[in-house]
Structure formats: structure tokens, C-alpha cells
Amino acid sequence: MNYDLDTKKYSLHQHLRGLPDAAEVDAANLNNRAILRYREGRLMEASSLLTQADTIAEADQSIIVRNQALINSELDDLSIQADKFPAQPASEALEYFWQGNYLAVLRVMDAHARFGYSPEESAIFGLALAREDRWPDSDKFTEELERQQSPFLADYYWELVKIAAGQQRNSVNDVHRDIANKWLLKLEMVDPRHPGYVVGLSRLLRDTGEYNQGEQVLEQYVFNPANAERNLSEPRLELYELYNNRAYMAGCDQLVTDAQRGPIIDLLGYVLLLDYADYSTSLVDVVAEESNRIIAPEKPLEMFDVQ
């Protein structure tokens, strides 16, 4: 947050800094991928990626180290919240969840299984299991939330859609895409006007080649006055990215102007739009997992003889 002495106003900016050439430079790729993981709430994974980036960086090391320090500071702050306010009720599982330590979430929740779970705890457990790609186990907690008709069920479904879609990027088949579509359909049934459903529908249309229609779905939602009280951060940012990709800067400017009118419901979404940066190239995996790995031959191994 910066204060402008001339305008006497505060301006908000992303605190983590991206690097150029993420599609070609290993350290930049890891740095920018860490930023994306941070946005997904996976702070521990983001910190690990930055450690790798720092190890191999040949330039911009100060930026990587600064990003690492900021994320580690947030991890530290989250880890001591319960100790800072001992008189207040606290959830150890939620503390781990916000750190992105999903295995620790599962361990804590398992230890309290005999006491039963509140709807909020069931949601934490279900999402943590989904993060660990344990979807059948996650489904059991989702079914419990459905049975209870939890008021936050639509938001929970959207989180499941995003988790499955993120896992699909590393899948060799369509299993996770099918999971994402399953929960997107559930979301439609619960709340077809949910901002997440609109984003998910737009992506689905674009994935099937209906790019223009996917963009129109977002436009019809974002610019509809009837949706003004909804949290438009995600569909607005999604539309901004589409406009930016085709250099439609007038459309980008309009989205920024609309966002500044408020109401500002999602501060992070607001900052990501006004201080937009494209980190999509970091999804291109340019970093070799092991430099000393033997490359398999093109022909079957039977071509080799043992002497």
C-alpha cells in the first residue's frame, strides 16, 4: 500500500513481484509459478518453489529472496495466531489450511473425528482431501454438507471446481476435468448466478472451441446491473485477461473503471485487476526435475544386449 502525497490517496499493489521470460528461464518460471500457488492459498508450496528458484537463479535473485521473505513472514504470522489470542476460540485445522499444509489439516481432523465435525470443519476437511487428490474421501464430506444444506455450499462447490481444474493441468487423462465438470454442474443446480459458475462455464465453452461465446457469457454477467451486489472479482478478472490477450485495451480500461466504483467486496481481486500481471507462461514446465536423469531410447529396451 502506497500513499500519494499529491492526490492524498492510498494505492494498492501486488506485494509479490513476477519475473519476465518465465517460459524460457527456469528461475523466473518457478518464481511466477510460486505466485500463482500463493494466490491459490498454497503458501507452503509457493515457499518451496521459491527456494528452488533461489537455488538456480542467475539473475533477479533479490526479487526471489524478497518474495520468499514475504511468504515466509505470512506463514509465520498464521502459525502464531492462536498463541497471540489465547482467550479466543481457535481452529488448528483452519490455521494449517490457510498455510496450505493440507496433510497437517487431515492429521488434526482425524484426531478429532470422535467428536464429530461442524459444517465448517467438514468443508475444511473436504477441501483438504481434494487438494491431496483424494476425491472419493472428499466426496463423503461433500455429501454431509449437501445433507445439511449448508448456506455456503455454492462457494464450496466452486472451490472444488478450481482444485480439480488445477490438477487437470498435470493429468495425463481427463479424470480431473470430469471431476471439475461434475462440481460445476452441481454449482449450476444450487446457484446458476454464482460468479464462479459463470467463470467455469466460460472456460468450458472456450475449451470446446466456442471462444466468442465464452467471452460473451462473462460480458453478459459482469455488465448486468442485476449482478452489481455480487462479488464480481473473479469474472471481471477473467474477462480482463481475455481482453488483454486480444489487446482490447478499451475493454480493460472499462473493467478497471467499473471496479473502482465499488462496492469493493474482495480486496485481493481488486488489486489483481488494477495491478494486473500475466503469469500464464509459468504454467509451461521448463524446469527439468532431475538433471542427471537418463533419457529413454526411442526404441524398445530389447534392442540392448547384456554382456
Order of alpha helices (4+ residues) and beta strands (2+ residues): beta-beta-alpha-alpha-alpha-alpha-alpha-alpha-alpha-alpha-alpha-alpha-alpha-alpha-alpha-alpha-alpha
